[in-house]
Amino acid sequence: MLIELNPIPYIVSLAAERDEYLRRGCISIVCNMSYIPGSERAIVVAGIIPTLLITSLITSDQIITKLICVKALVNLMADKSLYNLLVKDGIIWGLSKLAQLENAELLGLCSKALCNLSAEFAREMLRSTVSTRCVLQLVKRNEVELKKAGAKTITNLLLRTTDADEEFRKLCVATMPSLAKSDDSELNEMCVFCLCLASQSESCRVTIVASGVLELIKGGTIFADRSISYAYITLFSNIANDPSMRPKVLDDLAIQRFANICMAKDHHIELAVAKALYCVSCSKENVPKLVDQKIIPFLHTLLEKEYDDGFDRSVDFSYNLLACLYNLTTCPEVQATLVIQGFVEV
């Protein structure tokens, strides 16, 4: 087996020569060896990563050579225990720079590799301006697979952000309309997750509302996944808990989304919805909007649900709904409509 002959030091030396074909030949050998399962550690430990990065970024201006280098790097990433060594050798910065080249295959390889690295090395990526810029650009692409790679990476990064990364959080929010408008449900779901994470930041909550992305969130099948429902309710509540934001968080599809969310018959989700409704009803500006969206028929349907396990809703659930109903009655111009919609029966 070639790897047993320890050829990497010779390949490193030859790859430093000025002859492009010699360089490409050397890198091709490494790429072929890296394809063999179990060979990754010996190749990385022998010191090939700097050569692959230098060749792809500096010494070669040929796309085909750059592609071979990146394919070799991707093959070596099959062994996740090597990620730490790869990161120390600069693979995050290198892949981020290569992704900026206008080549579809190169961009696809780099985006997926960065996505894989972001699961464990989010902080390292956040410290790299080149890397964060690259990831944010991926979400703006038209290609669905590139959008997904970018959205997954952003999700991983947001999970590891701190207050020091506030600017990055806001930049992430600015890219979310692209995901919300997509016809791909997975991208719609990741949009909700990312916004939920970003909404933990006060300045991001303002940015989220100002961007108009909340109105773009589809209220359909994505809420069949309970984790998406929890994320949306958390996002909504994080914003609505701020009294000054309550009139701005309620759009024309809010009740429809809540209705879709509550179809899951989940006790905890229904309690979260009740709390959210009470919260937004505390704003007098929201009361006519809630009535126009037929909040009373929605509550009637919600209360009529019966659980197979005989579960009785909590007192907390009842308190929040009663408080919401009281808030609705404080607006004289909608009182007649409330009665027509079945307020008394509820």
C-alpha positions, 0 to 999 in steps of 0.5 A, spaced: 500 500 500 502 506 497 501 510 504 505 505 508 511 508 504 510 514 507 510 518 500 507 525 503 514 528 505 516 527 497 509 529 495 510 536 499 517 537 496 515 536 489 508 540 489 512 546 491 515 546 484 513 551 479 511 546 474 503 546 474 503 539 471 507 536 476 503 540 482 497 537 479 500 530 479 502 530 486 495 533 489 492 528 484 496 522 488 494 525 495 487 525 492 487 518 490 490 516 497 485 520 501 479 516 498 481 510 501 478 509 508 482 509 514 488 512 510 486 519 513 490 520 519 496 518 516 496 523 510 494 528 515 499 527 520 504 527 515 503 534 514 499 535 507 494 540 509 498 546 508 500 544 502 493 543 499 491 549 502 497 553 499 497 550 492 489 551 492 490 558 494 496 561 492 501 557 487 496 554 482 491 559 478 488 553 475 481 551 477 482 543 476 488 543 480 484 547 486 478 542 485 483 536 486 485 540 492 478 541 495 476 534 494 482 531 497 481 535 503 473 533 503 476 526 503 480 527 509 474 530 513 471 523 513 475 522 519 472 527 524 477 525 529 482 529 525 477 536 525 481 539 530 488 538 526 485 540 520 482 547 523 489 548 526 492 548 519 487 553 517 482 549 513 476 554 515 479 560 512 482 556 506 475 553 504 472 560 505 476 563 501 476 558 495 468 558 496 468 565 493 471 563 486 466 563 481 465 555 480 459 551 482 463 545 483 468 548 488 462 552 491 458 546 493 464 542 496 466 548 500 459 549 503 458 542 505 465 542 508 464 548 512 457 546 514 460 539 517 466 543 521 461 548 524 457 543 528 464 543 532 468 549 530 462 554 530 467 559 535 473 558 530 468 560 524 465 566 528 472 569 529 473 569 521 470 574 518 472 571 511 468 565 514 462 568 516 461 573 510 462 566 506 456 563 510 451 569 509 452 569 502 450 562 501 443 563 504 442 569 498 444 564 493 438 561 488 441 554 488 437 550 494 442 546 496 447 551 497 442 555 501 441 549 505 448 548 507 448 556 509 442 555 513 445 549 517 451 553 518 448 559 520 444 555 525 450 552 528 453 558 529 447 562 532 447 556 537 454 558 539 454 566 539 455 571 545 453 578 546 460 579 542 457 577 536 451 581 536 453 584 529 453 577 526 446 575 529 443 582 526 446 580 519 443 573 519 436 576 521 437 580 514 438 574 510 432 570 513 427 573 508 430 569 503 429 562 507 422 564 508 420 566 501 423 559 499 418 554 496 422 549 500 419 547 507 426 545 510 429 552 508 422 555 511 423 551 518 431 553 518 428 560 518 424 559 524 430 556 528 434 561 526 430 567 528 428 563 534 435 563 536 436 570 534 430 573 538 434 572 544 437 578 543 434 585 544 437 588 538 435 582 534 428 582 536 427 590 533 431 587 527 426 581 526 420 586 526 423 591 522 425 586 516 418 584 515 420 576 515 415 574 520 409 576 515 413 571 510 413 565 515 408 560 512 403 557 517 402 550 513 405 544 514 412 546 517 408 546 524 407 539 523 414 538 526 413 540 534 420 542 534 418 548 529 412 549 533 416 550 539 421 555 536 416 559 533 412 560 539 418 562 543 420 567 537 413 570 538 413 570 545 420 573 546 418 579 541 411 580 544 414 580 551 417 587 550 410 592 551 413 596 545 414 591 540 407 587 541 403 592 536 408 590 531 409 582 532 402 581 530 401 580 523 394 578 519 396 570 519 398 570 526 391 566 529 392 562 523 399 560 525 397 558 532 391 554 529 396 550 525 400 549 531 395 547 536 393 541 531 398 537 534 394 536 541 400 538 545 399 540 552 405 544 553 404 548 546 397 550 547 399 553 554 405 557 550 400 559 545 395 561 551 401 565 554 402 568 547 395 570 546 394 574 553 401 577 551 399 580 545 392 582 547 395 587 552 396 591 547 390 595 545 392 596 538 392 588 537 385 587 540 381 589 533 386 585 529 385 579 533 378 580 533 378 581 525 382 574 525 376 571 528 380 569 535 374 567 538 372 561 533 379 559 534 379 559 542 372 555 541 375 550 537 381 549 542 377 549 548 373 543 545 379 539 544 379 532 548 385 528 549 385 521 549 389 520 555 384 524 559 388 530 560 385 536 564 388 543 562 392 546 567 390 552 571 395 556 568 392 555 561 385 557 563 388 564 567 392 566 561 385 565 556 381 568 561 386 574 561 386 574 554 378 574 553 378 580 559 383 584 554 378 583 548 372 586 552 376 592 554 375 595 546 368 597 546 368 598 538 369 590 538 364 588 543 358 587 538 363 582 534 365 578 540 358 576 542 357 575 534 363 570 534 361 566 540 364 570 546 359 568 551 359 561 549 367 561 550 
